[in-house]
Structure formats: structure tokens, C-alpha cells
């Protein structure tokens, strides 16, 4: 039986790591990103390397999310990885309203709509995994990015609980700093972040997938981020807010 996984933001970073991991496990892939040329390059690599089928779905989730929804509606998807995302290197007060709306469109609206499209078929089939790439930023108060990722984490937890009687799992992956192109593309300067806080992308997705298969609601790879989550949980919220804004300052 063919199993298909759909990954958004699949050409670089965490999305590419998930594509390689799931391909190695025998999943056929539907890979999504904005750049059709890069998608075709990665698709050819995945086909040759892993001997799987790969379909390309070029679409900007900020403006053409409906294209991906339509694909889901007409195909059986066993795994959905909501990974596409980006960051801004400006504060909410300094950024344009267009950029702020794009943050919501890609980080909030798109995963919400794709989950809404895929979960009914998963529930009917009684199998499937939705893995939402959130962030440890969801646990602090670091501006628009934290706010968007908080939605993703809370919605994932809610759906996870709702679907406990089934064999469908929704899980939130909450990574910290990962060696990808994410920060460079956003123009963020990350030199102030100590080396021990950085995670390897392949380690990250391997741990996340293991947690997803175990039926967990949240995956936080790395001892340093588990410790950070514990500190956030017990620290006064005023301290957590200052921590979030201090981190944003270090990134610029």
C-alpha cells in the first residue's frame, strides 16, 4: 500500500530534513514550496536517492493555500508536516502591516486550513499523523512570531486531545535554534546565541518523528530546550516577557 506524506516548506532546513527522513522510511512525498525550480531539483534527488514517488506542489501559502487544500481533498494523505514559515527582523511597531498579515497567513492561517482539510479523511480512515512545526518561542512573549507559534502549539494540543480515541495524532514540534537558512533569510544576526543552544536538523526531525509515532502531543528535542521549558513554566510571567523581548533584541 502506498503511503503519502505532504510537507510544506520542503526544499530547505527542517522541511528538507523531514523529506529525507520520511523518504528513507518508504513514504512517497508531496513537497510544497514557492520556488518551483528548487522543488523539482529536490524531487529528482529524492527519487534517485530513495526510489520513491515524489510530486511537486509549487504554491505560496500566503496567497495560494487553496491549491494545497484542493490537492489534499482529492488525495489520500497519511502524514502532513506543516513546516513552511519565515521570520521578520523588525518589531511589530516597526514592520509593515503587509508583512504582519503575511506572518499570519503563512504561520497561522495555512496550517489551520491544511489541518482542517486533512483531518476529516484521517479520522474517517482512522490513521494519520499531523506534525506542526512550532517553536519554543511559543512559550515566551517574543512578538509576532511567538504569538503565531502559540496558536500552532495550542491548536495542536487541542486537536491531539480531541483525537485521542482514534489512531490519528496531531503533534506540535517546538524546536529551539536549528542550523538552517531560516535566520539568514530573515536577516537576523545570531552571533550572540551560544553554540550549545544550536541543534542539528536531522537530530531534530528524527526525535520529532519518534515522538509522533509514540503518540505524544508536544516534541521538544534537546536537553537545553526541555530545561528552558521548565524554567519558563516556573518563572514569573514578567520575567518571561522580558526574556522574550531580550531575545528579539539579540537577533537584530
N, C-alpha and C positions, 0 to 999 in steps of 0.2 A: 504493500500500500504506500502510495506517495504521500509524504508529509511536506507541507509548505510552510515556510516562515517568511513573514513580511517585516522588513527592517527599514525604518526611516532614518535619514541621515547616514546612509550606509557606506559612503565612499571613503571616509576618513575616521580617525580616532576610535572612540568606543563603538560606533556603528560598524566600522570595518572589522574590529575585533570580534564582535558578535557574528558577523557574516562568516568569518573564517571558522569560528568555534562551531556554529550550527552546521556549516557545510561539512566539517570533519565528523559530525555525528549523523550525517546522511540526510539532512534536511535539504530539500530543494528550496531555492530562495527567490523572493521578490524583493529587489533592492530599490529604494527610493532616495533621490536627492534632486537638487535643482539642475546640476550640470550633467547633461546627457552624455557628453563625451567621456567624462570620468566614470560615469555609471557603466558605459559599455566596456571601458578598459578593465574595471574591476570584475564585471560579469565574465569576461573572457578569461581572466586569471582564475576565477573561482571554478569555472567549468573545467579548465585544463588541469588545475591542481587537485580538485576533489572529485571530478567525474559526476557532477550533479547538474541538474537543470537550473538555469538562472533566467528570470525575467526582469526586464528593466522598466521602471516606472518613474520617468522624469516628471517632477511636479514640484513647484514651490508651495509648501504647505500654508504659507501666509495668504496666498491668492488662489490656489487651485487644489485645496484639500479635497474637494468634491470628487476629483479624479481618482484619488486613492480610495475614498469611500465607495465609489462605484465599482472599483476592482474587487474590493472585499465583498461587496454584495453579490457578485457573480462568481466568486471562487471560494473554495474551502481553505481557510487559513487555520493552521494548528497553533502557530506561535506568532504573536505580534510584539515587536520591540519598538516602542515609542521612544526614539532616541534623538531625533532632529532637534537642534537647539542652537542658540547663539547668545552672546552676552554683549552688553553695552559698557563702554568705559566712561560713561557720563552718569551723573546722578539724575534722579527723576526731575529735579528742578531745572537742570541744565539741558536735558535732552529734548528732542522734538516730540510732539505728540504722535507723529507718524511712526517714529522709532518705538515709542511706548506701545502703540497699538500692534506693531509687528511682533514685539515680545509676547504679548497676549495671544496673538494669532498662532504663533509657532509653538510656544511653550505650554499654553493652556487650551486654546480652542481646538487645535489639531489633535492632540492626544485624546481629548474628551470626545470629539466626533468619531475618531477611529475606534475607540473603545465601544462607543455606542453602536457602531456598525458591526463590529466583530463579535461582541459578547452574546447576542441572541443566538447566533449559529453555534458558538461554542457550548452554550448551555443546552441547546437542543441536542447536540451531539454528545454532550456530557464529557468533553475533553478539550483541553486547550490551556495555553499559558499566555497571559499578557504581562509583559515586563516593561514597566515605565521607568525610564532613566530620569531620576530626580537629582537631588544633591543634598549634601549635608547643609548647604545654605538654607534648606527648607526649615531647619531647626533654629536658625538665628533670625535677626532682623537686618538684613543687608540690602535693602532697597527692592527694586522691581524684580530682580532675579530671585531673591528669597521668597517674595510674595508669590511669584508664579510657581516655583517649585513646591511651595507649601500646598498649593492647590493639588498638584500632581500626587504628592505623598498622601494627603488626607483622602483624596478620592480613591486612590489605590487601596488604602486601608479599609475604607468603607465597602468597596466592591469585594475585596477579599473576604470580609466578614459575611457579606450577603451571599456569597457563593460557596461558603463552607460546606453546605450539604451536597455539593456537586464535585466533580473531578476537574473543575476549572479553577485555575489560580491566577489572581492578579497580585503582582508584587511590585513594590517600589524599590528601585536601586538608588541608594543615596551615597554616592562616592564623594570623596574629597578632591584634592588636586591630582590630576592624572596627566601623564606625559602624552599630550595630544596637541593638535593645532588650535584648539579652542581659544586659548588666551591670546595667542599671536594674532588670530583673525580679528579678535575684538580690540586689539591694540592695547592690551593690558600688560603692564610691567610687573613681572612676578619674581624679581630678584630678591625681594625681602622674605620670601617663603623658604624656610629651611628645607634642606634636601630630604630629611626623614619624613616630611609630610607629603611627599610625592609618591604616587602609586603607578605601577605598570599596568597598562591597559589590558593585556592578556590575562594577568593575575586577577584583575578586577572582574572581567566578564566570566571567567571560569568559576569564581566564587559566587557571583550573582546567579549563574545558571544552576549551580549546585543548590543554592538556597531556594530557587524557584521550583526545582524538582522535589524538594523536601516539603513544599507547601508553605513556606514562610511568607509573611506579609511584607517585611522590610529586610533588605540586604544592605549591610554596612561593612564592606570589605576593609580590612586593615585595622590592626590593633589601635593605631593612633586615632582613628575616627570613632571607634567604639568608645574609647576613653573620652574623646571630645563630646560625644553624645551624652555620656554620663555627667560630665561637668555642666553641660548646658541644662540638663534636667534638674540639677540641684542648685545651680547658681541663681541669684536674684534676677528677675527679668530685666531690671535696669542695667545690670552688668552685661547680660546677653545682648541687649540693644547696643551698648557701647562697643562690644566686641564685633558685632556685625558691621557697624559703620567704620570702625578702625580698620577692619579687613578691606573694605572698599577703598579706603584711602591708600593703603599699601599697594593696591593693584594698579594705581594710576601713576 
